[in-house]
Amino acid sequence: MNTMRRMAMAGCLLAGGVAMGAEGFGIKPGTPELPGTPWQVHDGTRPQPRVVETGGAVSVKAPGDAKVLFDGSSLDAWTTDGKPASWLVKDGILTAAPGTLISKDEFGPVQVHIEWRVPAGRKVDGQGGGNSGIFLMGLYEVQILQSNGNKTYPDGTAGALYGQTPPLVNATAPQGEWQSYEILFHPPVYKDGKLAEPAWVTVIQNGVVLHHARKFLGPTKFRQLATYPDQHPEKGPLHLQWHGDPIEFRNIWVRPIGGYDEEG
């Protein structure tokens, strides 16, 4: 893991089950103000996303050209912090365990399909009890959180671009039910050593659009304003975050997004 990815993950993992400051529903945290908004990073006074009832997870079989990262059988496509993958696999389900799960392959522009759930009966309160995250390129987090009936700071709710942008709506199914994310991601573009285009992402949860071509302010940070570094990799691995909670996963696949008129 390169230095920039270590810094991004370390900043977010500070929140992993340990309260680092005053963040939560209804709380003004005293963090930097997000550009173009009156809201601070992790601002608990920001409006809660409107709740939308859905039909639950949209489970899609991996297309023929997809790279299957988890099909219920093995973790051959992953490591845990660069070592043999140690998350738990049982009855076709992957369960989070200590350490960051990191894909062996790296991706630039990519389509990601992933399904997840928080076990029924587990106590969930704000950021605790039902928390994980998907880090695109190991840098840009789309939040995983049991947000059905659970209020927290909006830029930390399910589907949020963590610490940056809340989802348009709260489309999280009840706890114990499967959720699906469909993610389309494009990394930033640098020209002559300078940022030319920021990274952007489209996120669909349970068939409902949460973000459409939304720009990231920079790699994910905790309690800080995200900014872009002077240098940036063209590709990076997918990370799944251990946040102290046994989040369950299934049916994970990706498709690199190529250009038009490319030959097969």
C-alpha positions in Angstrom: 0.0 0.0 0.0 1.5 3.3 -1.0 1.9 6.3 1.4 -1.1 8.1 0.1 -3.4 5.1 0.5 -2.0 4.5 4.0 -2.8 8.1 5.0 -6.3 7.9 3.6 -7.1 4.7 5.3 -5.5 5.7 8.6 -7.6 8.9 8.7 -10.8 7.0 8.2 -9.9 4.2 10.5 -9.4 6.6 13.4 -13.2 6.5 13.5 -13.3 2.7 13.6 -15.1 2.2 16.9 -13.2 4.9 18.8 -14.8 8.3 19.3 -12.2 10.9 18.1 -14.4 14.0 18.7 -17.9 15.3 18.8 -19.6 13.9 15.7 -23.1 12.6 15.5 -26.8 13.4 14.8 -27.6 17.0 15.7 -24.0 17.9 16.6 -22.0 20.7 15.0 -18.5 19.2 15.1 -16.3 22.3 14.6 -14.6 20.8 11.5 -13.7 22.6 8.3 -16.6 23.9 6.1 -17.2 22.1 2.9 -16.7 24.3 -0.2 -19.9 25.7 -1.6 -22.1 24.7 1.4 -22.8 26.1 4.8 -22.1 22.7 6.3 -19.0 21.4 8.1 -17.3 18.0 7.5 -19.4 15.4 9.5 -22.0 18.0 10.3 -24.8 16.5 12.3 -27.1 19.5 11.8 -27.1 19.0 8.1 -30.5 17.8 6.8 -31.0 14.0 6.9 -31.5 12.4 3.4 -35.1 11.8 2.5 -36.1 8.2 3.1 -37.2 6.1 0.1 -38.6 2.6 0.5 -37.2 0.1 -2.0 -37.6 -3.5 -3.0 -34.2 -4.3 -1.5 -31.1 -5.5 -3.1 -30.8 -5.8 -6.9 -28.8 -8.9 -7.3 -27.2 -9.2 -10.7 -25.1 -12.1 -12.0 -21.6 -11.1 -13.1 -21.5 -10.4 -16.8 -19.2 -12.4 -19.0 -16.4 -9.8 -19.1 -16.5 -9.0 -15.4 -13.7 -9.8 -12.9 -15.4 -11.7 -10.1 -13.9 -10.8 -6.8 -16.1 -12.9 -4.6 -18.6 -15.6 -5.7 -19.2 -17.2 -2.4 -16.4 -19.7 -2.6 -12.9 -18.2 -1.9 -10.9 -15.1 -1.3 -8.3 -15.8 -4.0 -8.8 -12.3 -5.4 -7.9 -10.6 -2.1 -5.3 -10.0 0.6 -5.7 -8.7 4.1 -3.3 -5.8 4.3 -1.0 -7.5 1.8 -1.0 -10.8 3.6 -3.2 -13.9 2.8 -6.9 -12.9 3.1 -8.2 -13.6 6.6 -11.8 -12.5 6.5 -14.3 -15.2 7.1 -16.2 -17.2 4.4 -19.1 -19.5 5.3 -22.1 -20.6 3.5 -21.3 -18.4 0.5 -21.1 -15.3 2.7 -18.0 -13.1 3.3 -17.9 -11.6 6.8 -15.6 -8.7 7.8 -12.8 -9.4 10.3 -9.8 -7.4 11.5 -7.7 -5.9 8.7 -8.4 -4.2 5.4 -9.5 -6.5 2.6 -7.6 -5.4 -0.6 -8.1 -6.7 -4.1 -5.0 -8.1 -5.8 -6.0 -6.4 -9.1 -6.0 -2.7 -9.5 -8.5 -0.6 -11.4 -8.9 2.8 -13.0 -12.3 3.7 -14.4 -14.5 0.8 -13.1 -18.0 -0.5 -12.6 -18.4 -2.2 -9.2 -21.3 -4.4 -8.0 -21.4 -5.4 -4.4 -24.1 -6.7 -2.0 -23.9 -6.3 1.8 -26.0 -6.6 4.9 -25.8 -5.9 8.6 -26.8 -8.9 10.7 -30.3 -8.7 12.2 -30.4 -8.1 15.9 -27.1 -6.4 16.1 -27.2 -3.1 18.1 -26.6 -0.2 15.7 -26.2 3.4 16.9 -25.0 6.2 14.7 -21.6 5.1 13.3 -21.3 2.1 15.6 -22.5 -1.4 15.1 -23.1 -1.5 11.3 -20.3 0.3 9.6 -17.8 -0.5 6.8 -16.8 1.2 3.5 -15.8 0.6 -0.1 -12.6 2.5 -1.0 -12.2 2.9 -4.8 -8.5 2.9 -5.7 -8.0 2.4 -1.9 -8.6 6.2 -1.6 -12.3 7.2 -2.2 -14.8 5.9 0.2 -18.5 5.1 -0.5 -19.8 4.5 3.0 -21.5 1.3 4.1 -23.8 1.9 7.1 -27.1 0.5 8.4 -29.0 3.7 7.9 -32.6 2.4 8.0 -33.9 3.9 11.2 -30.5 5.0 12.2 -29.5 8.7 12.2 -26.0 10.0 12.0 -24.1 12.9 10.4 -25.4 12.8 6.7 -22.0 12.7 5.1 -21.5 9.4 7.0 -24.7 7.7 6.1 -25.1 4.8 3.7 -23.9 5.6 0.2 -22.3 8.9 1.3 -19.1 10.0 -0.2 -17.7 9.9 3.3 -16.9 13.3 4.8 -17.9 15.0 1.6 -21.4 14.5 0.1 -24.5 12.8 1.6 -26.6 10.7 -0.7 -29.5 12.3 -2.5 -31.8 9.9 -0.5 -31.7 7.2 2.1 -32.5 4.0 0.2 -31.3 1.6 2.9 -33.4 -1.6 3.5 -34.2 -2.8 7.0 -31.4 -4.4 9.0 -30.9 -8.0 8.3 -31.9 -7.6 4.6 -29.4 -7.6 1.7 -28.4 -4.2 0.1 -26.8 -3.7 -3.3 -24.5 -1.0 -4.6 -23.9 -0.4 -8.3 -20.9 2.0 -8.5 -19.5 3.7 -11.6 -16.2 5.4 -10.8 -13.8 7.5 -12.8 -10.4 8.5 -11.3 -9.1 12.0 -11.5 -7.2 13.2 -14.5 -3.8 14.9 -14.2 -2.1 16.8 -17.0 1.4 18.3 -16.8 1.5 17.3 -13.1 -1.6 19.2 -12.2 -5.2 18.2 -11.5 -7.3 18.6 -14.7 -10.5 16.8 -13.8 -11.5 15.5 -10.3 -12.7 12.0 -9.7 -16.4 11.4 -10.0 -18.8 8.6 -9.1 -22.4 7.4 -9.7 -23.9 5.3 -6.9 -27.1 3.3 -7.1 -28.4 1.5 -3.9 -31.2 -1.0 -4.2 -32.1 0.4 -7.6 -32.2 4.0 -6.4 -29.7 6.7 -7.5 -27.8 8.2 -4.6 -25.2 10.1 -6.7 -25.0 10.9 -10.4 -21.5 11.8 -11.7 -20.8 13.5 -8.3 -17.3 14.9 -8.0 -15.0 13.9 -5.1 -13.2 16.8 -3.3 -10.2 14.5 -3.1 -9.2 11.3 -1.4 -11.3 10.5 1.7 -10.3 12.0 5.1 -11.7 11.9 8.6 -12.6 15.3 10.2 -10.6 17.1 7.6 -11.3 18.7 4.2 -10.4 16.4 1.4 -7.9 17.8 -1.2 -6.1 16.3 -4.2 -2.4 15.4 -3.9 0.3 16.6 -6.2 0.7 13.1 -7.6 -1.9 10.4 -8.1 -1.8 6.7 -9.3 -3.7 5.8 -12.5 -5.0 2.6 -11.0 -5.6 1.3 -7.5 -7.1 -1.7 -5.7 -10.5 -2.0 -4.2 -10.5 -1.9 -0.4 -13.2 -3.1 2.0 -12.9 -1.6 5.4 -12.9 -3.3 8.8 -14.7 -0.9 11.2 -15.1 -3.3 14.1 -18.5 -4.7 12.8 -19.2 -8.1 11.2 -20.7 -6.7 7.9 -21.6 -9.5 5.5 -20.9 -9.4 1.7 -21.7 -11.5 -1.3 -21.6 -11.2 -5.2 -18.8 -8.8 -5.7 -17.6 -8.2 -9.2 -16.1 -5.4 -11.3 -15.8 -4.4 -14.9 -13.1 -2.0 -16.0 -14.6 0.8 -18.1 -12.9 1.2 -21.5 -13.2 3.7 -24.3 -15.6 3.8 -27.2 -14.7 2.0 -30.4 -12.2 -0.3 -28.7 -11.7 -3.6 -30.4 -12.5 -6.7 -28.4 
